[in-house]
Amino acid sequence: MSRVIVRAFSVSIDGFGAGPNQDIDNPLGIRGPELFDWFFHTRTWNAQHGGAGGETGVDDDVAAQSFENIGAWILGRNMFGPVRGPWPDEAWRGWWGEEPPYHVPVFVLTHHARKPLAMDGGTRFHFVADGIHSALEQAKASAKGKDVRIGGGAATIRQYLRAKLIDDLHLAISPVLLGGGEHLMQGLDMHALGYECYRHIPGKRAAAHVFLRRITRP
Amino acid sequence: MSRVIVRAFSVSIDGFGAGPNQDIDNPLGIRGPELFDWFFHTRTWNAQHGGAGGETGVDDDVAAQSFENIGAWILGRNMFGPVRGPWPDEAWRGWWGEEPPYHVPVFVLTHHARKPLAMDGGTRFHFVADGIHSALEQAKASAKGKDVRIGGGAATIRQYLRAKLIDDLHLAISPVLLGGGEHLMQGLDMHALGYECYRHIPGKRAAAHVFLRRITRP
């Protein structure tokens, strides 16, 4: 059955999923890359970027698992790029160059319609201007029974959490204090929304990997 | 040198240091005890409560270390008891019975003066009505070169963090979602206050133990 999942989403000890002041030079915000130190060292990351080597072990295991059985992705617009407001043209084609690491349909939430964009390696960006429910419906249809991964950023995950539409989340708690940026859970009552932690495993560079799922309480 | 430290302070994945609705039946707030699951199973906890047995290992190690070299404690009033406003009488003598687990002077922050209270086992409660700086000064004088441990709750730790007066914190990230309660870091810019994570070790029942210190940045 197609599940809606979040995988390998990094948060700081103080709860931020990205640093402040995201722009073209800082796609993860100021000091945001520190959140991904655990990931950038893995063999999985290296392989995705055409390199060999990298660390194996628990951080690499969860990194690899985070790409398994994904039939479609949903991304907030800021995860696709730094362009704000109406698209001035079609020049911006994502942060990842001509072959993004998705290889499946990717639904980008935006308020401004744009034609789909076919990239090398099977990634196809679809721009969804009619809301999170429509994006999820389209993503599920495209996923053909595989999972739909909500890639982020924090604001997008928060919208789907609030709507109780995420089945399962893997968060990597990174051993850093960002102090500001995009907070993942602030103002969300994760317990009332039905979420519980069902598993935690220590990382090597990550402080911990925690796994949350939505349950129906009696 | 006497340091000001926080030790074994548990926070949920969503950042709460206690559950909501603390009262005499729920000194840690609703579902607050879940935060301390890692601690309640340790040999250290058992020994403090006159029992034998309990788990050894990393959670027990940090629990034991959390009581080492402590010369004085500072507690917020809610950690001392559920009484609010002026003391109606001197009947309330803390949550812990006649022999509290401190065995050194404990400075309780309050807006309402009260005579010191000598307990069995060397604990002596002092009630400080003139603010956090005064409490720290008195605690340091009593600690005779040992460390001053800020026991909590979250509001008390937040006051000392904001004043940049805490040198070192050990937080146990517990694998639970509380959804509400007393948040430790919300609205605090821990990076701007000078804090960094310098160590993290996996817990067995705790998701991770993280160690933060205050540094002077260039």
Interface residues (C-beta under 8 A of the other chain):
Chain A: I13 D14 G15 R31 L171 I173 P175 V176 L177 L178 G179 G180 M185 Q186 L188 D189 M190 H191 A192 L193 Y195 E196 C197 R199 H200 P202 G203 A207 A208 V210 L212
Chain B: I13 D14 G15 R31 L171 I173 P175 V176 L177 L178 G179 G180 M185 Q186 L188 D189 M190 H191 A192 L193 Y195 E196 C197 R199 H200 P202 G203 A207 A208 V210 L212
